[in-house]
Amino acid sequence: MQLGIPNENRDGSLNENRVSATPDVIKKIIKAGFSVVVEDGAGMHAGFFNEDYVKAGAKVGDVAEVFGADVVFKINPPTAQEAEFLREKCVLLSLIFSHENKNLVDFLKNKKITVFAMEKLPRTSRAQSMDVLSSQANIAGYRAVIEAGAHYGRFLPLMMTSAGMAKPARVIVLGAGVAGLQAIATAKRLGANVEAYDVRPEVREQIESLGGKFIELKMHESGAGTGGYAKELSEEGKKEQQRLLTEKLKTADIIVATAAIPGRKAPTLITKEAVDGMRRGSVVIDLAAATGGNCECTQNGKVITTDNGIKIVGTTNYPSLVPADASLFFGNNLYNFLVLLGPNLKINFEDDLVAGTCITYNGEMRQ
């Protein structure tokens, strides 16, 4: 049985440097009983070259060979052209975001492709080794702080020298999910004073365990949802949240915003009023830029400077900025899910991870 690894950046339009499996992951896939074909140049942007894949035991092929495999690993949803190349009744493991790509899902269903949408993997203890969203969010949180440090014109830690003293930066992280917690930990390691806010009060202990200070807003509504996710607040709750946050955010040198609600537009947490009140030279890193942004001033995919000298960074796809490790983590997640399916790819819908992730099977919608 053959497994295909395509080039995620074939036409250069995706701003994607990752690849869905590194040579180290390929070795494990081959030991599991699969042959592997990797598209020419697929790993180049992540620092993995054709010869590295050949040494790992893979074959290098063209786009038709890769998408003609029995199983295909992908990071981003297939383009329309890639979907055409996919062999009927093959198995696809990828991020799909079906609520945004209904036409793609219908096309894959009609080709009787078995699609596992990895963003739908249930977030349980057993699923942790397969959770691509968590592994990539972890990298995004780390890189977001590095990006903030690059744009911020001052030191992050306290710096005492014979030439003078620099105070530590005041960093506020919005959202204490996987990305937010890693941002807290990274900023703290770099010596910043870190505070964090989340609508879920139960994450306070996690924030404080990383050395951050929990920002407590006296709200009348909780944002705690099911499965560890946040839920969307009511309109009244959103207004109350913004009003209470605005004055606090004005005190920050760096804001890293990570708040997201699955399948919904990102909540607006940073008002223009808050940005206008920040000190000149401060930085806002908006990880939610692709889904509407947590900041009213964010422009998706752009870095802008406001009239009062605040940098708003709307860069998307932070994991792609750490491509080697991001590719390794993503590939390991997919490999672990492949092992769950077994060498014969037996689809066991009694398994909650299989049932929760599979969206099309044998020409039918599963969810």
Secondary structure, 3 states (H helix, E strand, C coil): CEEEECCCCCCCCCCCCCCCCCHHHHHHHHHCCCEEEEECCCCHHHCCCHHHHHHCCCEEECHHHHHCCCEEECCCCCCHHHHHHCCCCCEEEECCCCCCCHHHHHHHHHCCCEEEEHHHCCCCHHHHHHCHHHHHHHHHHHHHHHHHHHHCCCCCCCEEECCEEECCCEEEEECCCHHHHHHHHHHHHCCCEEEEECCCHHHHHHHHHCCCEECCCCCCCCCECCCCCECCCCHHHHHHHHHHHHHHHCCCCEEEECCCCCCCCCCCCECHHHHHCCCCCCEEEECCHHHCCCECCCCCCCEEECCCCCEEECCCCHHHHCHHHHHHHHHHHHHHHHHHHCCCCCCCCCCHHHHHHEEEECCEECC
